[in-house]
Amino acid sequence: MDIFYYLGLAASGFGAGLIGALLGLGGGVFIVPALVLIFHLPTIVAVGASNVASVATSTTGASTYVRQRLSNIRLGLLLLISTTLAATASSLVAKYLPNQLLSGLFGVMLLYTAITMLRGRRQPGGAKANEGAVTLTAQPAPEHSNGLGLEGRYHDPSSGESEDYSPRHVPAGMGVSVLAGVVAGLLGVGGGIVQVPVMNLLMNVPLKVAAATSSYMIGFTSTGAAFVRYSNGDVDPLVAVPIVLFVIIGARVGAWLAPRTPNDRLRRIFGWVAIAVSALMLAQAVGLYKR
Amino acid sequence: MRPTSIELDDRTYAWAAATLRLGMIAGFVAMGLGFVWWLAVGSPSGAQAAKVLPLERVPAELLALNPLALLNLGVLLLLATPVVTLVAQIITFAAARNWLYLGICLLIGAIILFSLAVSLHWLF
């Protein structure tokens, strides 16, 4: 047993959780490259560990957001039809794909994340629903005005203002959500990077509600895929457990540090780091970078 | 007095929050204890050598005092948490006679059950 190996895994989990929380991203985006590029683990094992970490971070966040009534459970359940179906199907396919292809797909997804970060917008895929001093509570709005009872209202106690919202384009939102499921099933990341923009930009759901609802959904989306990976032997508990335990601690520290750090500068720095890492993943995929 | 649908959704939210929190705590406790146990003693000789235990072998390996079984149990408890939360939602939507969302929950449950069936090699 190499204690330094496990300390390294724990440090990677902590770092991924910390950076993820500081940047408003899920830790999975950083876990897979760390395990592949530093620990030289097969991509499928790295994706398995990331899958379990996604369920862990989602469960931790959602337990708070659901208690605060910030997640919209009805909206989440509707979109989960698409994401769970896509995630389960793509996780079944993943075991037949070569490591290089998975690395390449991950590199492309990371590049998309990096470009989103560098564009200067708050990354919607991981926006923290209750970040900063604002604590929001949501209450369902009057029922069934769109036939699905999806309308909601959330209240900002610091400003005393409430915002009513009514999700639009539900069928289109369900269609595009398939992508979030594929990302979760193939690459082991939560899928919030797709899901939150879908809810916020396409369905007109307030960003904080979208982020909280996405957090609620990720556990369900990832758990089917994670069970399939577990049965395939791709979830190595001696890799996944130190990562999971410390990604949560890192995320807690990151959430505490986030309001105290210069967010834009940090976002630019890590945007370029993410571009470099995605280039390494892509180079590995095409055989230019050897372990 | 019959509760309103908002009050019944409140029950759904409360049960979901409780099951998520309980599952999270159970999973983390099992994983934390299992990892410390494994660091302290390693795997017992004669026990299942593979790190990834098939689902059906976890109870037997746990009884054989294999710390890897506790690690696997922690991972499985964590992965089962959304399933338990879904069951809680099925109960609350059924109690509220909200057939639409009960049906949606059952459909999602069927999809997750399918992946569980694959995991347990019931299907493939």
Interface residues (C-beta under 8 A of the other chain):
Chain A: M1 I3 Y6 V52 V55 A56 T59 T60 A62 S63 V66 R67 R69 I73 R74 L77 L78 L80 I81 T84 L85 T88 S91 L92 Q139 P140 E143 L148 G149 Y216 G219 F220 T223 G224 A225 A226 F227 V228 Y230 S231 G233 D234 V235 D236 P237 L238 A240 V241 P242 V244 L245 I248
Chain B: S5 I6 D9 D10 T12 Y13 A14 A16 A17 L20 R21 G23 M24 G27 F28 M31 G32 G34 F35 W38 L39 G42 A50 K51 V52 P54 L55 L68 L71 N72 G74 V75 L76 L78 L79 A80 T81 P82 V83 T85 L86 Q89 L100 Y101 I104 C105 L107 I108 I111 I112 F114 S115 L116 V118 S119 L120 H121
